[in-house]
Amino acid sequence: MSPAASTIRASWSRIDAWLLTHAPASYALLAPPADPHEVEAAQAEMGVRFPLDLVESLACHDGLLAWANMFPSKPPLPVAQILAYWRMSEEIAGDDPDFREAHGEDSEPGWHHQWIPWAQSDGDAQVIDMRDGPHQGRVGTAPHDDTGSFDNGWPSLAAYLHDVAEALDCGGEVHQLAPFLTTDPKLWWSCPGETELNGEPLTPAPTLRP
C-alpha cells in the first residue's frame, strides 16, 4: 500500500473510532465504500484522474448519507454527487472567461475543469486541484459567488483528513474551528469557546488520547 493510501486509511480509521465511541449517530451518516466502477466512470467522464488519496477515501466512505456538520469544512460528497456538481459547474462556466480565467497574477478562476469537488454545501465546494504542477492535489475552495482560493487550504486530502483525525483524537482546532458534541450526541464543528447551538448546550469534544 502506498504512503498516501496508508495515511488516508489510518485517518479514516481514527475518525471512525472516535465517532463510534462518542457520536454513533454521526457515524451512522457515513456511507459505505464507493463502487470502484462508479469511481472509474466518473473519472472517465470528467477527464480528470482522481488523486490516490481521494480514491482511497472513497474506498473507505462514499461521502455522507445526509448533510451533517461533521467536518471543519464542507461535508464529503458521494462520487455520484462529485460528478453531478462538476457537471453543473462546467455548464455554468461554459465559455465565459469571467469564470474560466484568473484575473490577476496570484488569483484563481471561478472554476476550472480540473478541480474535483470532493465536498460541498450551500453551493460552495471544497475542491482538489488536479492541474499539472508542483501543487497538484492541493485542497482549496470554490465558492459559488467568488473565485477559487487555495491560500488557506491543505497540500493534499490526506493532510486535511490527518488534521481532522488529530483534532478529534488529541484536541485542538482545524482552521479556527473546534469539535463539539451536541446533546444528541452528534459531532459539530464551531468556533472555540461556543457553549450552545440553537439554545441547546454544546460540549467540547472528548479526546481519545491525552
Salt bridges, closest charged atoms under 4 A:
ASP16 OD1 - HIS61 NE2 3.00
GLU40 OE2 - ARG49 NH1 2.80
GLU45 OE2 - ARG87 NE 2.63
GLU56 OE1 - ARG9 NE 2.78
GLU90 OE2 - ARG100 NH1 2.91
GLU108 OE1 - ARG131 NH2 2.80
GLU108 OE2 - ARG138 NH2 3.21
ASP124 OD1 - HIS144 ND1 2.67
ASP129 OD1 - ARG131 NE 2.85
ASP129 OD2 - ARG138 NE 3.02
ASP145 OD2 - HIS144 NE2 3.92
GLU166 OE2 - ARG14 NH2 2.62
ASP169 OD2 - ARG14 NE 2.77
ASP169 OD2 - ARG209 NE 3.75
ASP184 OD2 - LYS186 NZ 3.91
